[in-house]
């Protein structure tokens, strides 16, 4: 798994994912809020399967 998510996007994914996941515990307690774990996981690992399938890479490569 080659990293395909840049650092800025990783931070955004983690913050937004945690905000969505927090809805499972506060606010409208819906099991759908657990879908926020997906952006958290992709942000932590730095790899997004749909990006890999579509050939998208937001990582800056050093030459």
C-alpha positions in Angstrom: 0.0 0.0 0.0 1.7 3.1 -1.3 0.6 6.3 0.4 -1.7 8.3 -1.8 -3.1 11.0 0.5 -1.2 14.2 1.3 -0.6 15.4 4.9 -3.1 18.3 4.8 -5.8 16.0 3.5 -5.0 13.4 6.1 -5.5 15.9 8.9 -8.8 17.1 7.4 -10.0 13.5 7.1 -9.1 12.7 10.7 -10.8 15.8 12.1 -14.0 15.4 10.0 -14.1 11.7 10.7 -13.9 12.2 14.4 -16.6 14.9 14.3 -18.9 12.5 12.4 -18.1 9.6 14.7 -18.8 11.8 17.8 -22.4 12.0 16.6 -22.8 8.3 17.6 -22.3 9.4 21.2 -23.7 12.9 21.4 -26.5 14.4 19.4 -28.6 12.1 17.2 -27.3 8.7 18.3 -27.4 7.0 15.0 -25.4 3.9 14.0 -24.7 5.7 10.7 -22.4 8.0 12.6 -19.9 5.2 12.8 -19.2 5.7 9.1 -17.0 8.5 10.3 -14.4 5.8 11.2 -13.7 5.4 7.5 -12.1 8.8 7.0 -10.3 8.4 10.3 -8.8 5.1 9.2 -7.8 6.4 5.7 -6.3 9.5 7.3 -4.3 7.5 9.8 -3.0 5.0 7.2 -2.5 7.6 4.4 -4.0 5.3 1.8 -7.5 5.5 0.2 -8.7 2.5 -1.8 -11.0 4.6 -4.2 -8.1 6.9 -4.8 -5.9 3.9 -5.7 -8.5 2.5 -8.1 -9.0 5.9 -9.8 -5.3 6.7 -9.9 -5.6 9.8 -7.7 -2.6 10.8 -5.7 -2.6 14.0 -3.5 0.8 13.2 -2.0 3.7 15.5 -2.8 6.5 13.5 -4.3 10.1 14.6 -3.7 12.3 14.4 -6.7 
